[in-house]
């Protein structure tokens, strides 16, 4: 099974950009659909973006469309999330997750089985 490990979180200001990375070990990275989700205290984990196993399909939450870009590098077993025009409401712990390879990049958190520990992103106003 694959084990995701997130990095790249931090404290930024409104309008800044930040790039999150997820290194996957323990499995064949290219066999998995991958996704980013986020969670704030007291709320359920929310879907952010997903990419299918060969990178031909991506899905985004409405709240991040046009600002965030998900990508994968199978040669490096790495998933990325480029976040631009950050807003205070983007503040959350961001999680990387892997799920069964499917043609469609699913937007439901239950479609992903293997989760990382998360990385904190804080956007100050």
C-alpha atoms as a printed R data frame, in Angstrom:
    type eleno elety resid chain resno       x      y       z
1   ATOM     1    CA   UNK     A     1   0.000  0.000   0.000
2   ATOM     2    CA   UNK     A     2   1.120  3.558  -0.647
3   ATOM     3    CA   UNK     A     3   2.050  5.920   2.194
4   ATOM     4    CA   UNK     A     4   1.631  9.647   1.447
5   ATOM     5    CA   UNK     A     5   3.726 12.311   3.188
6   ATOM     6    CA   UNK     A     6   2.857 15.979   2.774
7   ATOM     7    CA   UNK     A     7   5.196 18.967   2.920
8   ATOM     8    CA   UNK     A     8   5.255 22.629   1.962
9   ATOM     9    CA   UNK     A     9   2.729 24.133   4.335
10  ATOM    10    CA   UNK     A    10   3.333 27.403   6.122
11  ATOM    11    CA   UNK     A    11   2.148 30.891   6.999
12  ATOM    12    CA   UNK     A    12   1.457 33.253   4.092
13  ATOM    13    CA   UNK     A    13  -0.492 36.442   3.473
14  ATOM    14    CA   UNK     A    14  -3.660 36.951   1.485
15  ATOM    15    CA   UNK     A    15  -2.897 36.859  -2.220
16  ATOM    16    CA   UNK     A    16   0.307 34.872  -1.851
17  ATOM    17    CA   UNK     A    17   1.099 31.539  -3.470
18  ATOM    18    CA   UNK     A    18   2.198 28.280  -1.916
19  ATOM    19    CA   UNK     A    19   3.057 24.879  -3.341
20  ATOM    20    CA   UNK     A    20   2.326 21.698  -1.432
21  ATOM    21    CA   UNK     A    21   4.040 18.429  -2.205
22  ATOM    22    CA   UNK     A    22   3.176 14.854  -1.380
23  ATOM    23    CA   UNK     A    23   5.786 12.130  -1.570
24  ATOM    24    CA   UNK     A    24   4.348  8.635  -1.867
25  ATOM    25    CA   UNK     A    25   6.252  5.549  -0.783
26  ATOM    26    CA   UNK     A    26   5.535  1.870  -0.315
27  ATOM    27    CA   UNK     A    27   3.526  1.304  -3.457
28  ATOM    28    CA   UNK     A    28   3.385  1.919  -7.193
29  ATOM    29    CA   UNK     A    29   2.415  5.584  -7.256
30  ATOM    30    CA   UNK     A    30   1.251  5.516 -10.863
31  ATOM    31    CA   UNK     A    31  -1.405  2.919  -9.974
32  ATOM    32    CA   UNK     A    32  -3.363  5.344  -7.795
33  ATOM    33    CA   UNK     A    33  -5.745  8.208  -8.181
34  ATOM    34    CA   UNK     A    34  -4.532 11.018  -5.924
35  ATOM    35    CA   UNK     A    35  -6.287 13.832  -4.133
36  ATOM    36    CA   UNK     A    36  -5.905 16.763  -1.785
37  ATOM    37    CA   UNK     A    37  -8.407 17.489   0.957
38  ATOM    38    CA   UNK     A    38  -8.415 19.976   3.819
39  ATOM    39    CA   UNK     A    39  -9.837 20.242   7.285
40  ATOM    40    CA   UNK     A    40 -10.389 23.003   9.824
41  ATOM    41    CA   UNK     A    41 -11.151 22.467  13.516
42  ATOM    42    CA   UNK     A    42 -14.687 21.295  14.141
43  ATOM    43    CA   UNK     A    43 -15.431 20.610  10.494
44  ATOM    44    CA   UNK     A    44 -15.358 17.525   8.335
45  ATOM    45    CA   UNK     A    45 -12.554 16.952   5.898
46  ATOM    46    CA   UNK     A    46 -13.400 18.622   2.594
47  ATOM    47    CA   UNK     A    47 -12.343 17.691  -0.916
48  ATOM    48    CA   UNK     A    48 -10.012 20.152  -2.675
49  ATOM    49    CA   UNK     A    49  -8.662 18.568  -5.858
50  ATOM    50    CA   UNK     A    50  -7.988 15.198  -7.451
51  ATOM    51    CA   UNK     A    51  -6.126 13.712 -10.382
52  ATOM    52    CA   UNK     A    52  -6.592 10.314 -11.904
53  ATOM    53    CA   UNK     A    53  -3.911  7.663 -12.180
54  ATOM    54    CA   UNK     A    54  -2.516  8.737 -15.538
55  ATOM    55    CA   UNK     A    55  -3.065 12.466 -15.088
56  ATOM    56    CA   UNK     A    56  -5.671 12.759 -17.790
57  ATOM    57    CA   UNK     A    57  -8.504 13.846 -15.529
58  ATOM    58    CA   UNK     A    58  -8.614 16.439 -12.769
59  ATOM    59    CA   UNK     A    59 -11.420 17.596 -10.492
60  ATOM    60    CA   UNK     A    60 -11.578 20.688  -8.291
61  ATOM    61    CA   UNK     A    61 -13.836 21.977  -5.568
62  ATOM    62    CA   UNK     A    62 -15.703 25.083  -6.691
63  ATOM    63    CA   UNK     A    63 -13.998 27.118  -3.977
64  ATOM    64    CA   UNK     A    64 -10.540 26.597  -5.486
65  ATOM    65    CA   UNK     A    65 -11.239 26.437  -9.224
66  ATOM    66    CA   UNK     A    66  -9.022 28.828 -11.134
67  ATOM    67    CA   UNK     A    67  -6.687 29.304  -8.168
68  ATOM    68    CA   UNK     A    68  -5.349 25.821  -7.377
69  ATOM    69    CA   UNK     A    69  -3.692 23.353  -9.742
70  ATOM    70    CA   UNK     A    70  -3.072 19.700  -8.985
71  ATOM    71    CA   UNK     A    71  -0.352 17.792 -10.801
72  ATOM    72    CA   UNK     A    72   1.628 14.585 -10.501
73  ATOM    73    CA   UNK     A    73   5.099 13.417 -11.432
74  ATOM    74    CA   UNK     A    74   5.068  9.646 -11.594
75  ATOM    75    CA   UNK     A    75   8.822  9.480 -12.200
76  ATOM    76    CA   UNK     A    76   9.347 11.142  -8.808
77  ATOM    77    CA   UNK     A    77   6.326  9.566  -7.046
78  ATOM    78    CA   UNK     A    78   5.186 13.064  -6.198
79  ATOM    79    CA   UNK     A    79   1.862 14.873  -6.113
80  ATOM    80    CA   UNK     A    80   1.725 18.665  -6.029
81  ATOM    81    CA   UNK     A    81  -0.835 21.359  -5.318
82  ATOM    82    CA   UNK     A    82  -0.025 24.837  -6.581
83  ATOM    83    CA   UNK     A    83  -2.120 27.339  -4.649
84  ATOM    84    CA   UNK     A    84  -2.384 30.891  -5.938
85  ATOM    85    CA   UNK     A    85  -4.342 33.923  -4.763
86  ATOM    86    CA   UNK     A    86  -4.683 32.438  -1.319
87  ATOM    87    CA   UNK     A    87  -7.476 33.626   0.955
88  ATOM    88    CA   UNK     A    88  -7.909 33.406   4.740
89  ATOM    89    CA   UNK     A    89 -10.651 30.818   4.183
90  ATOM    90    CA   UNK     A    90  -8.025 28.530   2.641
91  ATOM    91    CA   UNK     A    91  -6.492 28.152   6.098
92  ATOM    92    CA   UNK     A    92  -6.614 24.459   7.013
93  ATOM    93    CA   UNK     A    93  -4.631 21.291   7.420
94  ATOM    94    CA   UNK     A    94  -4.123 19.877   3.947
95  ATOM    95    CA   UNK     A    95  -4.053 16.134   3.412
96  ATOM    96    CA   UNK     A    96  -2.801 14.048   0.527
97  ATOM    97    CA   UNK     A    97  -4.599 10.792  -0.229
98  ATOM    98    CA   UNK     A    98  -4.377  7.845  -2.605
99  ATOM    99    CA   UNK     A    99  -7.209  5.760  -3.956
100 ATOM   100    CA   UNK     A   100  -8.046  3.068  -6.446
101 ATOM   101    CA   UNK     A   101  -7.129  3.895 -10.034
102 ATOM   102    CA   UNK     A   102 -10.238  4.977 -11.962
103 ATOM   103    CA   UNK     A   103 -10.751  6.963 -15.162
104 ATOM   104    CA   UNK     A   104 -12.467  9.757 -13.246
105 ATOM   105    CA   UNK     A   105 -10.698 11.729 -10.539
106 ATOM   106    CA   UNK     A   106 -13.248 11.319  -7.766
107 ATOM   107    CA   UNK     A   107 -14.357 14.227  -5.595
108 ATOM   108    CA   UNK     A   108 -15.492 12.251  -2.566
109 ATOM   109    CA   UNK     A   109 -13.099 11.714   0.334
110 ATOM   110    CA   UNK     A   110 -14.378  8.151   0.835
111 ATOM   111    CA   UNK     A   111 -12.928  7.226  -2.554
112 ATOM   112    CA   UNK     A   112  -9.431  7.518  -1.099
113 ATOM   113    CA   UNK     A   113  -8.002  4.879   1.188
114 ATOM   114    CA   UNK     A   114  -4.503  5.996   2.166
115 ATOM   115    CA   UNK     A   115  -3.954  9.328   3.879
116 ATOM   116    CA   UNK     A   116  -0.972 11.347   4.988
117 ATOM   117    CA   UNK     A   117  -0.582 13.165   8.306
118 ATOM   118    CA   UNK     A   118  -1.321 16.593   6.884
119 ATOM   119    CA   UNK     A   119   0.450 19.919   6.575
120 ATOM   120    CA   UNK     A   120  -0.806 23.197   8.010
121 ATOM   121    CA   UNK     A   121  -1.524 26.128   5.712
122 ATOM   122    CA   UNK     A   122  -2.330 29.441   7.360
123 ATOM   123    CA   UNK     A   123  -3.324 32.499   5.331
124 ATOM   124    CA   UNK     A   124  -3.305 35.763   7.249
125 ATOM   125    CA   UNK     A   125  -5.524 38.686   6.278
